[in-house]
């Protein structure tokens, strides 16, 4: 049989055959790593001996850093809230003289932030304020507003009812409840109560309502006369060909009752100097305190919202301190600035106005087809806070005492109270693993 390989040509030097790269040469020196027997029994493959690629390293670094920042801030926020809750928890354990004694009751003034709904403000109360109030054992009631002017009207109406309680035409539910308690002999709380005002926009309306209630008249100002539409009477001619059949009105579905209109203000800020003080005005009003409510909208403020989201622990500590001051009932007068040009009531939470939407500072124009209102609504949010010295000197603000703040800083919150579900599950699993089983009487003695 002939050889398939042709003979070399005359004069050509034969080339020696070299082994293929990666076959015989590397096969003899390469040795596969032996996996860990424990990992092999658990089904874990051989772990790689090199770092991930550059893109994976960037992804892991960004994701890990952001996750660590969120987890740390959330844990510290819980720690701050729990520390101030423990600082006022002794109030809930104080004995009372009468089993029917009513607890101290606070008033929470809450309103929708500019450009958003009421639910955002309610969530803010639930997350930062409610845990401290619940730990103190105090009672509270809400005064909520959905649009600009609601809190002003509610505060002014409350004060007018206290000035002349018998002049009110209809009693409110709260007044009916107070009458029933007086008949039953239920003792009321005799100490100071207090108001909590959430947000700069609510604080402006609160101050305006206090001035309107004490300096304004008890009767509403005369409003514009409503327009009376003239109905043209049509006479039916006697010689009509025929009468038209009566058409039955269409049955409309039941509609929800509309909200009552907001009452107009009884006075303006220009009427303060000429308004006389009531004869029975108290020398000191119920103390109050404004609380922070940071709220900003818009896509361009995404990084601002992200920075605030990662630093909520500072907000929880500040709000917890102010709420603890309300619970401990230590109050002082509102002070003035160093240059004595502006009062503390005017500068409280003033930095929040920078975050409001632009629509707050613009004048509302009537929509197409709507007539302009005869009495335009008062722009309280966009107006500066105007004070009357006779009212401002009677206002008080809650402030925590230095010894109480030092005592709160010494409180140590256990890690188990603020840890998450994952860490708590591992902790409980470890304790179950190392704990001794409970003795069973059916087991034989060793």
C-alpha positions in Angstrom: 0.0 0.0 0.0 1.4 3.4 -1.0 2.3 6.0 1.7 -0.2 8.9 1.8 2.4 11.4 2.8 4.5 12.5 -0.2 8.3 12.4 0.1 10.1 15.7 0.7 11.3 17.6 -2.3 14.9 17.4 -3.2 17.1 20.1 -1.4 14.5 20.9 1.3 15.3 20.5 5.0 12.8 18.6 7.1 11.0 20.6 9.8 10.8 18.8 13.2 7.3 18.2 14.5 6.5 20.4 17.6 3.8 19.4 20.1 0.6 21.4 20.0 0.4 24.2 22.6 -1.9 23.4 25.5 -2.1 19.7 24.9 0.9 17.6 25.9 3.0 20.4 27.5 0.3 22.0 29.7 -1.6 18.8 30.3 1.3 17.4 32.2 1.8 20.4 34.5 -1.8 21.6 35.2 -3.6 20.0 38.1 -7.2 20.7 38.9 -7.9 22.1 42.4 -9.5 19.8 44.9 -12.7 21.3 46.3 -13.3 21.5 50.0 -15.0 18.3 51.2 -17.4 20.2 53.4 -18.4 22.5 50.5 -18.7 19.5 48.2 -21.1 17.7 50.5 -23.2 20.8 50.7 -23.3 21.2 46.9 -21.2 24.4 46.8 -19.0 24.5 43.7 -15.4 25.6 43.7 -15.1 29.2 44.6 -13.2 31.4 42.0 -9.6 32.4 42.9 -9.8 35.8 41.2 -11.6 39.1 41.7 -14.7 40.0 39.7 -14.4 42.2 36.7 -14.2 46.0 36.9 -17.9 46.5 36.1 -18.9 44.0 38.8 -16.7 45.7 41.3 -18.3 49.1 40.6 -21.7 47.6 40.9 -21.0 45.9 44.2 -19.4 49.0 45.6 -22.3 51.3 44.8 -25.0 48.8 45.8 -23.2 47.9 49.0 -22.5 51.5 50.0 -26.1 52.6 49.4 -27.5 49.7 51.2 -25.2 50.2 54.2 -26.2 53.9 54.4 -29.9 53.1 54.3 -29.7 50.4 56.9 -27.5 52.5 59.2 -29.7 55.5 59.0 -32.9 53.5 59.6 -31.4 51.8 62.6 -30.2 55.1 64.1 -33.6 56.7 63.4 -35.2 54.0 65.4 -32.7 54.4 68.1 -33.3 58.2 68.4 -37.1 57.7 68.5 -36.8 54.9 71.1 -34.4 57.0 73.3 -36.9 59.9 73.5 -39.8 57.5 74.0 -38.0 56.0 77.0 -37.2 59.6 78.3 -41.0 60.3 78.7 -42.2 56.8 79.5 -42.2 57.5 83.2 -45.2 59.8 82.7 -47.4 56.9 81.8 -46.6 55.1 85.1 -47.4 58.1 87.4 -50.4 57.3 89.7 -53.6 59.2 89.5 -55.8 60.4 92.4 -59.1 59.5 90.8 -59.7 56.5 88.6 -62.0 58.6 86.4 -59.4 61.4 86.0 -59.0 62.3 82.4 -55.4 62.4 81.1 -53.7 65.5 79.7 -54.9 66.2 76.2 -52.8 67.8 73.5 -54.0 69.3 70.2 -52.2 68.4 67.0 -52.6 70.9 64.1 -52.0 69.2 60.8 -52.4 70.5 57.3 -51.7 69.4 53.7 -48.3 70.7 52.6 -48.2 73.1 49.6 -48.6 71.1 46.4 -49.5 67.8 48.1 -52.2 66.0 50.0 -53.0 65.4 53.7 -51.8 61.8 53.7 -48.1 63.0 53.5 -48.6 65.0 56.7 -50.3 62.1 58.5 -47.5 59.7 57.6 -45.0 62.3 59.0 -46.9 62.3 62.3 -47.1 58.6 62.5 -43.4 58.0 61.8 -41.8 60.7 64.0 -44.3 62.1 66.6 -46.7 59.3 67.5 -44.2 56.9 69.1 -43.1 59.5 71.6 -46.6 60.6 72.4 -47.8 57.0 72.8 -45.0 56.2 75.2 -45.9 59.2 77.4 -49.4 58.0 78.0 -50.9 61.4 76.9 -54.1 61.9 74.9 -54.3 64.0 71.8 -56.8 65.2 69.2 -56.4 66.3 65.6 -57.3 69.6 63.9 -56.7 68.9 60.2 -56.9 71.1 57.2 -56.9 70.2 53.5 -56.3 73.6 52.0 -54.9 77.0 52.9 -57.0 78.7 55.5 -58.6 75.7 57.2 -56.4 75.8 60.3 -56.8 79.6 60.6 -60.6 79.2 60.6 -60.5 76.3 63.1 -58.2 78.1 65.6 -60.2 81.4 65.4 -63.5 79.6 65.8 -62.3 77.7 68.9 -61.1 81.0 70.5 -64.4 82.7 69.7 -66.4 79.9 71.4 -64.3 80.3 74.6 -64.9 84.0 74.6 -68.7 83.6 74.5 -69.7 80.0 75.0 -73.4 80.8 75.3 -73.6 82.8 72.1 -72.9 79.7 69.9 -76.0 78.6 68.0 -75.2 74.9 67.8 -72.9 72.9 70.1 -70.1 70.8 68.7 -69.5 67.2 69.7 -66.7 68.2 72.0 -68.9 70.6 73.9 -71.7 68.0 74.2 -69.1 65.6 75.6 -67.9 68.1 78.1 -71.4 68.7 79.4 -72.0 65.0 79.9 -68.7 64.7 81.8 -69.7 67.6 84.0 -73.1 65.9 84.8 -71.3 62.6 85.6 -68.7 64.4 87.8 -65.7 63.3 85.7 -62.7 65.5 86.7 -61.0 67.3 83.9 -57.2 67.9 83.6 -56.3 71.0 85.5 -52.8 71.6 84.2 -51.5 73.0 81.0 -52.4 71.2 77.8 -50.4 72.4 74.8 -50.5 72.6 71.0 -48.3 70.9 68.5 -48.1 72.6 65.1 -46.5 70.7 62.2 -44.8 72.6 59.5 -44.2 76.3 58.6 -47.4 76.6 56.6 -49.5 75.3 59.5 -47.6 77.6 61.9 -48.4 80.7 59.9 -52.1 79.9 60.0 -52.0 79.0 63.7 -50.5 82.4 64.5 -53.0 84.2 62.2 -55.9 82.3 63.8 -54.8 83.2 67.4 -54.8 86.9 66.5 -58.1 86.6 64.7 -59.8 84.8 67.5 -58.7 87.3 70.3 -58.7 90.6 68.3 -61.5 90.0 65.9 -65.2 90.5 66.4 -67.5 87.7 67.5 -69.9 88.2 64.6 -68.9 87.7 61.0 -68.4 90.8 58.9 -71.2 91.6 56.4 -70.6 89.7 53.2 -71.7 90.6 49.7 -75.3 90.2 48.9 -76.0 87.1 46.8 -77.1 87.7 43.3 -80.8 87.0 42.7 -81.6 85.7 39.3 -84.8 87.0 37.8 -87.1 84.4 36.5 -88.9 85.3 33.3 -92.5 84.3 33.3 -93.8 82.9 30.1 -97.4 83.2 29.3 -99.1 80.4 27.4 -101.3 81.6 24.6 -104.9 80.5 24.7 -104.9 79.5 21.1 -102.1 76.9 21.4 -102.5 73.9 19.3 -101.8 71.4 22.0 -100.2 70.9 25.3 -96.8 69.3 25.5 -96.6 66.1 27.6 -95.0 66.5 30.9 -91.4 65.1 31.1 -90.4 63.4 34.3 -87.2 64.6 35.7 -84.3 62.1 35.5 -83.3 60.4 38.7 -79.8 61.5 39.6 -77.6 59.3 41.7 -77.0 60.2 45.3 -74.1 62.6 45.7 -71.9 62.9 48.6 -72.5 66.0 50.8 -70.2 68.8 49.9 -67.8 70.2 52.4 -69.0 73.4 54.1 -67.4 76.5 52.7 -64.5 78.0 54.6 -65.6 80.9 56.7 -63.9 84.2 55.7 -61.6 86.0 58.2 -63.3 88.3 60.7 -60.5 90.9 60.5 -57.2 91.6 58.7 -53.7 92.2 59.9 -54.2 95.9 59.4 -56.9 95.9 62.1 -54.6 94.6 64.9 -53.6 98.0 66.3 -57.2 99.3 66.5 -58.7 96.2 67.9 -59.5 96.2 71.7 -58.5 93.2 73.9 -61.3 91.2 75.4 -61.9 91.7 79.2 -61.5 88.0 80.1 -58.3 87.3 78.0 -55.9 85.1 80.0 -52.4 86.4 80.9 -50.8 83.3 79.3 -52.0 81.2 76.4 -51.6 77.5 76.2 -48.0 76.7 75.2 -47.3 75.6 71.6 -44.3 74.3 69.6 -43.7 74.2 65.9 -42.2 71.0 64.5 -40.2 70.5 61.4 -41.9 69.1 58.3 -39.4 69.0 55.4 -41.2 68.5 52.2 -39.9 69.2 48.7 -41.3 68.3 45.3 -39.8 68.3 41.7 -37.5 66.1 39.7 -34.7 68.7 40.0 -34.6 68.2 43.7 -34.0 64.5 43.6 -30.5 64.7 45.2 -31.9 66.9 47.9 -34.5 64.3 48.7 -31.9 61.6 48.6 -29.7 63.5 51.1 -32.6 64.0 53.4 -33.6 60.4 53.1 -30.2 59.2 54.2 -30.1 61.6 57.2 -33.5 61.0 58.7 -31.9 60.1 62.0 -31.1 63.8 62.7 -34.7 64.8 61.9 -36.0 62.1 64.3 -33.7 63.3 67.1 -34.8 66.9 66.7 -38.5 66.1 66.5 -38.2 63.6 69.4 -36.6 66.3 71.6 -39.4 68.8 70.8 -42.1 66.3 71.5 -40.5 65.3 74.7 -40.4 68.9 75.8 -44.2 69.1 75.1 -44.8 65.9 77.2 -42.6 67.2 80.1 -44.6 70.5 80.1 -41.8 73.0 80.5 -42.5 76.3 78.8 -41.0 79.7 78.3 -41.7 83.0 76.5 -41.0 83.4 72.8 -37.8 85.3 72.4 -36.5 87.9 69.9 -33.5 87.9 67.7 -30.2 89.3 68.7 -30.9 92.6 66.8 -34.4 92.8 68.3 -36.0 93.2 64.9 -37.9 89.9 64.6 -39.6 87.7 67.0 -39.2 83.9 67.4 -42.8 83.4 66.2 -41.8 85.1 62.8 -38.6 83.1 62.2 -39.8 79.6 63.3 -39.1 77.1 60.6 -38.5 79.9 58.1 -36.1 77.7 56.1 -39.0 75.5 54.9 -40.4 78.2 52.7 -37.5 77.7 50.2 -38.9 74.2 49.5 -42.5 75.3 48.7 -43.8 75.0 45.1 -43.9 78.2 43.0 -47.6 78.2 42.9 -47.7 79.4 46.5 -46.2 82.7 45.6 -48.4 83.3 42.5 -51.9 84.9 42.6 -54.7 82.5 41.7 -56.5 83.3 38.5 -60.1 82.2 38.0 -60.5 79.3 35.5 -62.3 79.7 32.3 -66.0 80.1 32.8 -65.7 81.1 36.4 -66.3 84.5 37.9 -63.9 86.3 40.2 -64.8 86.0 43.8 -66.1 89.1 45.4 -64.0 88.6 48.6 -60.7 87.0 47.5 -59.2 84.4 49.8 -56.4 85.5 52.1 -52.9 84.4 51.1 -51.5 83.4 54.5 -48.6 81.2 53.3 -47.1 83.9 51.0 -47.6 86.7 53.5 -45.2 87.5 56.3 -46.1 86.7 59.9 -47.7 89.8 61.5 -47.8 90.0 65.3 -49.5 92.1 67.8 -47.4 92.7 70.8 -50.3 92.2 73.2 -50.9 88.7 71.8 -47.3 87.8 71.2 -46.3 88.5 74.8 -49.0 86.0 76.0 -47.8 83.1 73.8 -45.5 80.4 75.3 -43.2 77.8 73.8 -42.3 74.4 75.1 -38.6 73.8 75.8 -36.8 70.9 77.3 -34.8 71.4 80.5 -31.0 70.8 80.4 -31.2 68.1 83.1 -33.9 66.3 81.2 -31.9 66.4 78.0 -28.8 65.1 79.8 -30.8 62.3 81.3 -32.1 61.3 77.8 -28.6 61.2 76.4 -27.6 58.6 79.0 -30.3 56.2 78.0 -29.0 53.2 76.2 -31.3 51.5 73.7 -30.7 47.8 73.4 -29.8 46.5 69.9 -32.6 44.0 70.0 -35.3 46.8 70.0 -34.1 48.5 66.8 -32.7 45.6 64.7 -34.4 44.4 61.6 -36.2 41.1 60.9 -33.1 39.4 59.4 -30.8 40.2 62.2 -33.4 39.3 64.8 -34.1 36.0 63.1 -30.4 35.0 63.2 -30.2 36.1 66.8 -33.2 34.0 67.9 -31.9 31.0 65.9 -28.5 31.2 67.6 -30.0 31.4 71.0 -32.2 28.4 70.3 -29.2 26.5 69.1 -27.1 27.2 72.2 -29.9 27.0 74.8 -30.4 23.9 76.8 -33.7 22.1 76.2 -36.4 22.4 78.9 -36.5 19.3 81.2 -39.2 16.8 80.3 -40.5 14.6 83.1 -40.9 11.6 80.7 -37.1 11.5 80.1 -35.2 8.9 82.1 -32.8 10.2 84.7 -29.2 10.1 83.6 
